[in-house]
Amino acid sequence: MEKTTEKPSAQAKALSLFLMAYKTKDNAYKEKSKRINRLYDLIKTNELDKEEYDKEVNNMLDLYGGYEKVIEKTIQYYLDKTGEWKSRGEDQYAEDAKKIAKKMGVK
């Protein structure tokens, strides 16, 4: 089994960070986090088609209000928990998070 090194999409990253944040509040988030991580592991070993993974990611995002709403909820979670939001990186997710945080009035 040859592993691929493709990075997750911005949508997958948003979902993963959201689930990681909220898994301490509810076991349902923890289970969904485990599921999405298992699916990504299958992608890396070429046991699952990337389109199927992306479909599952988008279904979960829709369940929580969509890509932008998930980012907003993640930002709000960290604001409530730590009093600040730090976005690092220059990937699409980081850029989108910066825009959404700015709309939310976060400096």
TIMI-2910 file (N, C-alpha, C, CB; in pm, 1 decimal, decimal comma, always signed):
<rs>
+----------+----------+----------+----------+----------+----------+----------+----------+----------+----------+----------+----------+------+
!      n_x !      n_y !      n_z !     ca_x !     ca_y !     ca_z !      c_x !      c_y !      c_z !     cb_x !     cb_y !     cb_z ! resn !
+----------+----------+----------+----------+----------+----------+----------+----------+----------+----------+----------+----------+------+
!    +82,4 !   -118,0 !     +0,0 !     +0,0 !     +0,0 !     +0,0 !    +87,0 !   +124,5 !     +0,0 !    -93,8 !     -0,3 !   +119,6 !  Met !
!    +80,4 !   +197,2 !   -106,0 !   +157,2 !   +320,4 !   -117,0 !    +76,5 !   +435,6 !    -59,5 !   +195,8 !   +348,8 !   -263,8 !  Glu !
!   +140,8 !   +515,8 !    +22,5 !    +71,9 !   +628,1 !    +84,4 !    +86,2 !   +752,7 !     -1,3 !   +126,0 !   +653,8 !   +225,2 !  Lys !
!    -20,6 !   +833,1 !     -4,2 !    -15,4 !   +960,2 !    -73,5 !     +8,8 !  +1069,8 !    +28,8 !   -145,5 !   +986,0 !   -153,7 !  Thr !
!    +57,5 !  +1183,3 !    -15,8 !    +86,5 !  +1293,0 !    +76,5 !     -0,3 !  +1414,9 !    +48,6 !   +233,4 !  +1331,5 !    +67,9 !  Thr !
!   -110,5 !  +1394,0 !    -19,2 !   -200,1 !  +1504,8 !    -50,9 !   -256,7 !  +1565,2 !    +77,2 !   -314,3 !  +1457,7 !   -143,3 !  Glu !
!   -257,1 !  +1696,6 !    +83,5 !   -309,0 !  +1768,1 !   +201,0 !   -461,5 !  +1771,0 !   +195,1 !   -251,6 !  +1913,2 !   +208,3 !  Lys !
!   -524,5 !  +1777,4 !   +311,8 !   -670,8 !  +1787,0 !   +314,3 !   -718,4 !  +1920,0 !   +255,7 !   -722,9 !  +1771,3 !   +458,1 !  Pro !
!   -838,0 !  +1919,5 !   +205,0 !   -897,2 !  +2041,3 !   +149,8 !   -927,8 !  +2139,0 !   +262,7 !  -1025,9 !  +2008,8 !    +69,3 !  Ser !
!   -955,8 !  +2261,9 !   +225,1 !   -994,5 !  +2362,7 !   +324,3 !  -1120,9 !  +2318,4 !   +397,5 !  -1016,8 !  +2500,5 !   +256,8 !  Ala !
!  -1212,4 !  +2256,8 !   +326,0 !  -1336,3 !  +2209,8 !   +386,4 !  -1307,9 !  +2099,6 !   +489,3 !  -1432,6 !  +2158,5 !   +277,9 !  Gln !
!  -1220,2 !  +2006,3 !   +453,8 !  -1185,8 !  +1898,3 !   +546,1 !  -1113,7 !  +1953,2 !   +669,1 !  -1098,4 !  +1793,2 !   +475,7 !  Ala !
!  -1027,8 !  +2050,0 !   +649,0 !   -956,2 !  +2110,4 !   +760,9 !  -1053,4 !  +2183,6 !   +853,2 !   -847,7 !  +2207,1 !   +709,9 !  Lys !
!  -1147,4 !  +2257,0 !   +795,2 !  -1247,6 !  +2328,1 !   +875,7 !  -1328,5 !  +2229,1 !   +959,3 !  -1341,8 !  +2411,3 !   +784,9 !  Ala !
!  -1372,2 !  +2121,9 !   +898,1 !  -1450,9 !  +2022,0 !   +969,1 !  -1369,0 !  +1956,9 !  +1080,2 !  -1502,1 !  +1915,6 !   +871,9 !  Leu !
!  -1246,8 !  +1920,8 !  +1049,8 !  -1161,0 !  +1856,1 !  +1147,2 !  -1135,7 !  +1945,6 !  +1268,7 !  -1029,4 !  +1817,4 !  +1082,7 !  Ser !
!  -1103,8 !  +2072,4 !  +1244,6 !  -1078,6 !  +2165,4 !  +1355,3 !  -1204,7 !  +2189,5 !  +1437,8 !  -1025,2 !  +2298,6 !  +1301,7 !  Leu !
!  -1317,9 !  +2198,9 !  +1371,0 !  -1446,3 !  +2215,7 !  +1439,4 !  -1474,3 !  +2096,1 !  +1529,7 !  -1560,6 !  +2233,4 !  +1337,1 !  Phe !
!  -1459,1 !  +1976,3 !  +1476,3 !  -1487,0 !  +1856,0 !  +1553,6 !  -1389,2 !  +1840,3 !  +1669,0 !  -1481,9 !  +1733,2 !  +1464,0 !  Leu !
!  -1262,7 !  +1873,6 !  +1646,5 !  -1164,3 !  +1866,2 !  +1754,6 !  -1200,8 !  +1961,5 !  +1868,1 !  -1023,9 !  +1898,5 !  +1701,7 !  Met !
!  -1246,1 !  +2078,8 !  +1832,7 !  -1282,4 !  +2177,2 !  +1934,6 !  -1403,0 !  +2129,3 !  +2015,5 !  -1312,6 !  +2313,4 !  +1869,6 !  Ala !
!  -1505,4 !  +2085,3 !  +1947,9 !  -1631,1 !  +2053,7 !  +2015,1 !  -1638,4 !  +1912,8 !  +2072,6 !  -1743,2 !  +2072,7 !  +1920,3 !  Tyr !
!  -1540,0 !  +1827,9 !  +2044,5 !  -1548,3 !  +1690,4 !  +2093,8 !  -1542,4 !  +1682,6 !  +2246,5 !  -1436,1 !  +1607,6 !  +2034,2 !  Lys !
!  -1491,9 !  +1786,5 !  +2310,6 !  -1489,5 !  +1786,5 !  +2457,1 !  -1627,2 !  +1817,1 !  +2515,4 !  -1387,6 !  +1888,4 !  +2508,4 !  Thr !
!  -1714,6 !  +1874,9 !  +2434,4 !  -1848,6 !  +1911,2 !  +2481,4 !  -1950,4 !  +1799,1 !  +2463,2 !  -1896,5 !  +2034,5 !  +2408,8 !  Lys !
!  -1929,4 !  +1714,6 !  +2362,8 !  -2029,9 !  +1613,7 !  +2330,5 !  -1961,8 !  +1496,0 !  +2260,2 !  -2142,9 !  +1673,9 !  +2241,3 !  Asp !
!  -1993,8 !  +1375,1 !  +2305,4 !  -1934,1 !  +1255,7 !  +2245,1 !  -1971,3 !  +1237,3 !  +2098,6 !  -1975,6 !  +1133,9 !  +2322,4 !  Asn !
!  -2083,1 !  +1294,4 !  +2056,5 !  -2122,3 !  +1282,2 !  +1915,3 !  -2016,7 !  +1346,7 !  +1826,1 !  -2261,1 !  +1347,6 !  +1890,6 !  Ala !
!  -1962,7 !  +1459,8 !  +1868,8 !  -1856,8 !  +1525,6 !  +1792,5 !  -1731,0 !  +1440,1 !  +1792,6 !  -1826,6 !  +1665,2 !  +1850,1 !  Tyr !
!  -1703,9 !  +1378,2 !  +1905,6 !  -1585,7 !  +1292,3 !  +1917,1 !  -1595,1 !  +1174,5 !  +1820,3 !  -1569,9 !  +1241,2 !  +2061,9 !  Lys !
!  -1712,0 !  +1114,7 !  +1812,6 !  -1731,8 !  +1000,2 !  +1721,7 !  -1720,1 !  +1043,7 !  +1575,6 !  -1869,9 !   +934,7 !  +1746,3 !  Glu !
!  -1775,5 !  +1158,2 !  +1543,1 !  -1765,0 !  +1207,7 !  +1405,7 !  -1620,0 !  +1241,8 !  +1372,6 !  -1855,1 !  +1331,5 !  +1385,2 !  Lys !
!  -1546,6 !  +1293,0 !  +1469,5 !  -1405,1 !  +1323,1 !  +1450,0 !  -1327,1 !  +1195,1 !  +1420,9 !  -1347,2 !  +1394,2 !  +1573,8 !  Ser !
!  -1353,9 !  +1091,5 !  +1498,4 !  -1288,0 !   +962,4 !  +1475,3 !  -1321,0 !   +909,6 !  +1336,2 !  -1330,3 !   +859,8 !  +1582,4 !  Lys !
!  -1447,7 !   +921,7 !  +1298,1 !  -1490,9 !   +871,2 !  +1166,6 !  -1421,3 !   +943,6 !  +1052,5 !  -1642,1 !   +885,4 !  +1151,4 !  Arg !
!  -1417,1 !  +1076,3 !  +1059,6 !  -1357,6 !  +1151,7 !   +950,2 !  -1206,7 !  +1127,4 !   +944,3 !  -1387,4 !  +1301,9 !   +966,0 !  Ile !
!  -1143,8 !  +1108,8 !  +1060,0 !  -1000,8 !  +1077,7 !  +1062,2 !   -972,6 !   +938,9 !  +1004,3 !   -947,1 !  +1086,5 !  +1205,3 !  Asn !
!  -1059,6 !   +842,8 !  +1035,0 !  -1044,0 !   +708,4 !   +976,9 !  -1058,5 !   +713,0 !   +825,1 !  -1147,8 !   +610,9 !  +1036,9 !  Arg !
!  -1157,1 !   +789,0 !   +779,0 !  -1176,9 !   +800,9 !   +634,2 !  -1054,3 !   +864,4 !   +567,7 !  -1303,2 !   +884,5 !   +603,7 !  Leu !
!   -997,0 !   +965,5 !   +632,8 !   -877,8 !  +1029,5 !   +575,3 !   -759,8 !   +932,0 !   +572,9 !   -840,2 !  +1156,5 !   +655,7 !  Tyr !
!   -748,4 !   +849,1 !   +675,8 !   -643,6 !   +746,9 !   +675,3 !   -660,8 !   +651,6 !   +556,9 !   -645,0 !   +668,0 !   +807,5 !  Asp !
!   -785,7 !   +621,0 !   +523,0 !   -812,0 !   +534,7 !   +407,4 !   -773,6 !   +603,6 !   +277,0 !   -959,7 !   +494,2 !   +403,6 !  Leu !
!   -789,2 !   +734,1 !   +270,6 !   -747,0 !   +810,8 !   +153,0 !   -595,1 !   +798,9 !   +136,9 !   -789,7 !   +960,9 !   +165,8 !  Ile !
!   -524,0 !   +815,9 !   +247,5 !   -377,9 !   +814,4 !   +243,9 !   -322,4 !   +680,2 !   +198,5 !   -322,5 !   +848,5 !   +380,2 !  Lys !
!   -396,7 !   +573,1 !   +221,9 !   -350,9 !   +441,2 !   +180,0 !   -420,7 !   +394,6 !    +51,7 !   -374,4 !   +340,3 !   +291,6 !  Thr !
!   -487,6 !   +485,7 !    -14,9 !   -557,4 !   +458,0 !   -141,3 !   -666,0 !   +351,3 !   -128,5 !   -457,6 !   +414,6 !   -245,9 !  Asn !
!   -725,0 !   +339,2 !     -9,6 !   -833,0 !   +243,1 !    +10,4 !   -969,9 !   +307,7 !     -5,8 !   -821,8 !   +179,6 !   +147,8 !  Glu !
!   -972,0 !   +440,7 !    -16,5 !  -1096,4 !   +513,8 !    -35,8 !  -1073,2 !   +621,2 !   -139,5 !  -1147,4 !   +574,9 !    +97,0 !  Leu !
!  -1168,7 !   +638,5 !   -225,7 !  -1162,2 !   +739,1 !   -330,0 !  -1179,3 !   +878,1 !   -270,1 !  -1268,7 !   +713,0 !   -436,8 !  Asp !
!  -1098,0 !   +972,7 !   -311,3 !  -1102,2 !  +1109,1 !   -257,8 !  -1240,2 !  +1172,4 !   -278,3 !   -994,0 !  +1195,9 !   -324,3 !  Lys !
!  -1306,3 !  +1142,8 !   -387,7 !  -1438,6 !  +1199,5 !   -411,9 !  -1538,5 !  +1152,4 !   -306,1 !  -1488,2 !  +1161,6 !   -552,4 !  Glu !
!  -1528,1 !  +1027,2 !   -263,8 !  -1616,4 !   +975,7 !   -159,0 !  -1588,4 !  +1045,7 !    -26,5 !  -1599,3 !   +823,4 !   -143,7 !  Glu !
!  -1461,9 !  +1065,8 !     +2,1 !  -1423,0 !  +1137,1 !   +124,6 !  -1476,3 !  +1280,2 !   +121,6 !  -1268,6 !  +1137,6 !   +141,3 !  Tyr !
!  -1455,3 !  +1349,0 !     +9,6 !  -1502,8 !  +1486,7 !     -3,3 !  -1654,4 !  +1494,9 !    +11,8 !  -1460,7 !  +1544,9 !   -138,2 !  Asp !
!  -1724,1 !  +1396,3 !    -41,6 !  -1870,8 !  +1391,9 !    -28,8 !  -1910,2 !  +1379,8 !   +118,3 !  -1929,9 !  +1273,2 !   -110,3 !  Lys !
!  -1842,7 !  +1293,9 !   +192,0 !  -1871,2 !  +1276,5 !   +334,6 !  -1839,6 !  +1404,2 !   +413,1 !  -1790,3 !  +1158,2 !   +391,1 !  Glu !
!  -1727,8 !  +1468,2 !   +381,2 !  -1691,1 !  +1594,9 !   +445,6 !  -1799,8 !  +1698,8 !   +420,3 !  -1554,0 !  +1646,1 !   +393,3 !  Val !
!  -1842,1 !  +1712,1 !   +296,5 !  -1944,0 !  +1812,0 !   +263,3 !  -2078,2 !  +1781,0 !   +328,6 !  -1961,3 !  +1820,7 !   +112,6 !  Asn !
!  -2112,9 !  +1653,6 !   +339,9 !  -2236,2 !  +1616,0 !   +409,4 !  -2230,2 !  +1657,2 !   +556,1 !  -2260,5 !  +1464,4 !   +397,8 !  Asn !
!  -2115,9 !  +1633,4 !   +619,6 !  -2101,0 !  +1672,1 !   +760,0 !  -2100,8 !  +1823,9 !   +774,9 !  -1971,9 !  +1613,2 !   +818,5 !  Met !
!  -2035,6 !  +1893,8 !   +683,3 !  -2036,4 !  +2040,2 !   +688,3 !  -2179,4 !  +2092,3 !   +678,2 !  -1949,3 !  +2099,4 !   +574,9 !  Leu !
!  -2256,2 !  +2035,8 !   +586,9 !  -2396,1 !  +2076,8 !   +571,0 !  -2475,3 !  +2052,8 !   +699,2 !  -2461,0 !  +2001,3 !   +454,1 !  Asp !
!  -2446,1 !  +1943,9 !   +767,2 !  -2512,4 !  +1910,3 !   +892,4 !  -2490,8 !  +2019,7 !   +997,5 !  -2461,2 !  +1775,6 !   +944,7 !  Leu !
!  -2375,3 !  +2084,1 !   +993,9 !  -2341,2 !  +2187,6 !  +1091,9 !  -2355,3 !  +2329,4 !  +1038,2 !  -2200,8 !  +2167,1 !  +1139,8 !  Tyr !
!  -2418,9 !  +2345,8 !   +924,6 !  -2448,7 !  +2479,3 !   +874,2 !  -2365,2 !  +2524,3 !   +756,1 !  -2432,2 !  +2575,8 !   +982,1 !  Gly !
!  -2273,5 !  +2441,8 !   +709,4 !  -2191,0 !  +2476,6 !   +594,4 !  -2050,6 !  +2520,8 !   +635,4 !  -2257,9 !  +2586,2 !   +514,2 !  Gly !
!  -1966,6 !  +2534,0 !   +536,6 !  -1824,6 !  +2564,8 !   +554,4 !  -1802,1 !  +2691,9 !   +636,4 !  -1757,6 !  +2579,0 !   +419,1 !  Tyr !
!  -1862,4 !  +2802,1 !   +596,2 !  -1839,6 !  +2928,6 !   +665,5 !  -1894,6 !  +2925,5 !   +808,0 !  -1903,2 !  +3043,2 !   +587,8 !  Glu !
!  -2008,8 !  +2863,6 !   +827,0 !  -2068,3 !  +2855,4 !   +961,1 !  -1981,9 !  +2770,0 !  +1053,4 !  -2211,1 !  +2797,3 !   +953,5 !  Lys !
!  -1923,3 !  +2664,5 !  +1001,2 !  -1835,2 !  +2578,9 !  +1081,0 !  -1711,2 !  +2657,1 !  +1124,0 !  -1794,4 !  +2452,5 !  +1001,0 !  Val !
!  -1655,5 !  +2735,3 !  +1033,7 !  -1539,7 !  +2817,7 !  +1069,5 !  -1580,3 !  +2919,2 !  +1176,3 !  -1482,2 !  +2890,2 !   +944,1 !  Ile !
!  -1694,3 !  +2981,8 !  +1157,3 !  -1743,2 !  +3080,4 !  +1254,0 !  -1762,3 !  +3017,3 !  +1393,0 !  -1876,2 !  +3141,7 !  +1204,8 !  Glu !
!  -1822,1 !  +2898,9 !  +1396,6 !  -1844,3 !  +2829,8 !  +1523,9 !  -1711,4 !  +2792,1 !  +1589,3 !  -1930,5 !  +2704,0 !  +1502,4 !  Lys !
!  -1614,1 !  +2753,5 !  +1509,3 !  -1482,5 !  +2718,3 !  +1563,1 !  -1415,0 !  +2840,9 !  +1622,3 !  -1393,7 !  +2656,4 !  +1453,7 !  Thr !
!  -1419,4 !  +2951,5 !  +1550,2 !  -1362,3 !  +3076,6 !  +1601,0 !  -1431,4 !  +3115,3 !  +1731,7 !  -1376,4 !  +3190,6 !  +1495,9 !  Ile !
!  -1563,6 !  +3108,7 !  +1734,1 !  -1638,6 !  +3145,8 !  +1853,7 !  -1603,6 !  +3054,5 !  +1970,7 !  -1789,2 !  +3140,7 !  +1826,1 !  Gln !
!  -1585,9 !  +2926,5 !  +1943,8 !  -1549,0 !  +2831,7 !  +2048,9 !  -1418,8 !  +2875,9 !  +2116,9 !  -1533,7 !  +2688,8 !  +1990,4 !  Tyr !
!  -1318,2 !  +2908,0 !  +2036,5 !  -1189,5 !  +2947,3 !  +2093,8 !  -1195,0 !  +3085,0 !  +2159,4 !  -1082,3 !  +2946,1 !  +1986,4 !  Tyr !
!  -1276,1 !  +3173,9 !  +2105,6 !  -1294,5 !  +3303,3 !  +2172,3 !  -1355,8 !  +3283,9 !  +2310,7 !  -1383,8 !  +3396,3 !  +2087,1 !  Leu !
!  -1456,5 !  +3198,3 !  +2319,6 !  -1521,8 !  +3171,4 !  +2446,4 !  -1428,5 !  +3098,8 !  +2543,8 !  -1647,7 !  +3089,3 !  +2423,6 !  Asp !
!  -1349,4 !  +3008,4 !  +2490,7 !  -1263,1 !  +2926,8 !  +2576,6 !  -1137,1 !  +3000,7 !  +2621,6 !  -1223,8 !  +2800,0 !  +2503,9 !  Lys !
!  -1072,0 !  +3070,3 !  +2529,4 !   -941,8 !  +3130,3 !  +2561,0 !   -941,9 !  +3282,1 !  +2555,2 !   -837,8 !  +3078,0 !  +2466,7 !  Thr !
!  -1046,3 !  +3338,7 !  +2497,3 !  -1051,8 !  +3483,4 !  +2484,5 !   -982,9 !  +3536,3 !  +2360,4 !   -991,6 !  +3546,1 !  +2604,0 !  Gly !
!   -930,6 !  +3445,5 !  +2279,4 !   -862,9 !  +3490,4 !  +2157,1 !   -874,2 !  +3385,9 !  +2046,8 !   -715,0 !  +3520,8 !  +2185,5 !  Glu !
!   -847,6 !  +3432,7 !  +1925,6 !   -845,1 !  +3346,0 !  +1808,0 !   -713,8 !  +3372,3 !  +1736,5 !   -968,8 !  +3371,5 !  +1713,3 !  Trp !
!   -640,0 !  +3266,0 !  +1716,0 !   -514,3 !  +3277,1 !  +1642,8 !   -524,8 !  +3189,8 !  +1519,2 !   -392,0 !  +3235,5 !  +1731,4 !  Lys !
!   -509,7 !  +3251,5 !  +1405,9 !   -511,4 !  +3176,9 !  +1280,2 !   -372,2 !  +3184,0 !  +1220,5 !   -618,8 !  +3233,4 !  +1180,7 !  Ser !
!   -316,3 !  +3068,4 !  +1200,7 !   -182,3 !  +3061,5 !  +1142,4 !   -190,6 !  +2993,4 !  +1006,9 !    -84,0 !  +2985,8 !  +1236,1 !  Arg !
!    -93,7 !  +3023,4 !   +924,7 !    -87,9 !  +2957,0 !   +795,8 !   -129,2 !  +3048,6 !   +683,2 !   -174,6 !  +2834,9 !   +796,3 !  Gly !
!   -105,3 !  +2998,6 !   +566,3 !   -137,9 !  +3074,7 !   +446,7 !   -220,4 !  +2992,3 !   +348,8 !    -11,0 !  +3123,7 !   +379,5 !  Glu !
!   -275,4 !  +2881,5 !   +396,9 !   -357,3 !  +2798,3 !   +309,8 !   -497,1 !  +2858,9 !   +296,9 !   -365,3 !  +2653,4 !   +364,1 !  Asp !
!   -580,2 !  +2796,2 !   +216,5 !   -714,5 !  +2849,7 !   +190,7 !   -797,3 !  +2858,4 !   +318,0 !   -787,1 !  +2763,3 !    +88,2 !  Gln !
!   -787,8 !  +2756,9 !   +403,4 !   -863,0 !  +2760,3 !   +528,8 !   -821,5 !  +2881,0 !   +613,2 !   -841,5 !  +2629,7 !   +608,0 !  Tyr !
!   -693,3 !  +2902,5 !   +628,6 !   -644,0 !  +3013,8 !   +710,2 !   -692,4 !  +3147,6 !   +654,9 !   -490,3 !  +3011,8 !   +716,8 !  Ala !
!   -688,4 !  +3162,0 !   +524,1 !   -735,8 !  +3286,0 !   +461,7 !   -885,6 !  +3305,2 !   +485,0 !   -705,5 !  +3285,1 !   +310,8 !  Glu !
!   -961,9 !  +3198,7 !   +468,5 !  -1106,6 !  +3206,9 !   +491,5 !  -1137,0 !  +3236,9 !   +638,0 !  -1175,4 !  +3075,9 !   +449,1 !  Asp !
!  -1063,6 !  +3174,6 !   +729,7 !  -1083,8 !  +3198,2 !   +872,4 !  -1052,8 !  +3343,5 !   +908,3 !   -996,1 !  +3103,0 !   +955,5 !  Ala !
!   -949,0 !  +3398,5 !   +848,9 !   -914,7 !  +3539,1 !   +874,8 !  -1027,9 !  +3631,6 !   +830,2 !   -783,6 !  +3577,2 !   +802,4 !  Lys !
!  -1085,4 !  +3604,4 !   +712,9 !  -1195,8 !  +3686,3 !   +661,9 !  -1318,9 !  +3676,1 !   +751,5 !  -1231,7 !  +3644,1 !   +519,2 !  Lys !
!  -1349,8 !  +3555,1 !   +793,9 !  -1467,6 !  +3534,3 !   +878,3 !  -1445,6 !  +3596,8 !  +1015,4 !  -1499,0 !  +3383,7 !   +892,5 !  Ile !
!  -1326,6 !  +3582,7 !  +1070,1 !  -1296,4 !  +3644,3 !  +1199,5 !  -1308,9 !  +3796,4 !  +1190,7 !  -1154,6 !  +3604,9 !  +1246,6 !  Ala !
!  -1264,2 !  +3850,9 !  +1080,3 !  -1273,8 !  +3996,5 !  +1061,6 !  -1420,9 !  +4039,7 !  +1057,1 !  -1200,6 !  +4040,1 !   +930,9 !  Lys !
!  -1505,3 !  +3962,4 !   +987,4 !  -1649,1 !  +3991,6 !   +981,8 !  -1711,5 !  +3984,5 !  +1121,0 !  -1720,4 !  +3893,4 !   +886,8 !  Lys !
!  -1656,4 !  +3896,4 !  +1205,5 !  -1707,5 !  +3878,9 !  +1341,2 !  -1655,3 !  +3987,8 !  +1434,9 !  -1669,0 !  +3740,9 !  +1394,7 !  Met !
!  -1565,6 !  +4071,0 !  +1384,7 !  -1509,4 !  +4177,8 !  +1466,6 !  -1390,0 !  +4135,6 !  +1549,9 !  -1614,0 !  +4231,5 !  +1556,3 !  Gly !
!  -1331,4 !  +4020,2 !  +1517,2 !  -1215,7 !  +3970,2 !  +1589,0 !  -1090,4 !  +4035,0 !  +1532,3 !  -1207,1 !  +3816,0 !  +1580,3 !  Val !
!  -1006,0 !  +4081,2 !  +1619,7 !   -881,8 !  +4145,4 !  +1575,0 !   -767,1 !  +4050,1 !  +1573,3 !   -847,7 !  +4262,0 !  +1662,4 !  Lys !
+----------+----------+----------+----------+----------+----------+----------+----------+----------+----------+----------+----------+------+
</rs>
